[in-house]
Amino acid sequence: MKRGFTLIELLVVIAIIAVLI
């Protein structure tokens, strides 16, 4: 199992945080 975030996952996390704010 690979550790670390990919660019896509990072963008998804940012998008979710942006929606929550």
TANORBEL-V149044 format. One record per residue. N is the residue number from 1. SS is DSSP state (a for helix, b for strand, c for the rest). OMEGA is omega as a letter, one per 30 degrees, with the letter a starting at -180 (none if undefined). NEAR is the number of other ideal C-beta (glycine too) atoms within 8 Angstrom. Layout:
N:SS:OMEGA:NEAR, N:SS:OMEGA:NEAR
This chain:
1:c:a:2, 2:c:l:3, 3:c:l:3, 4:c:a:4, 5:c:l:6, 6:c:a:6, 7:a:a:6, 8:a:l:6, 9:a:l:8, 10:a:l:9, 11:a:l:8, 12:a:l:8, 13:a:l:9, 14:a:a:8, 15:a:l:8, 16:a:l:8, 17:a:l:8, 18:a:l:7, 19:a:a:6, 20:a:a:5, 21:c:none:4
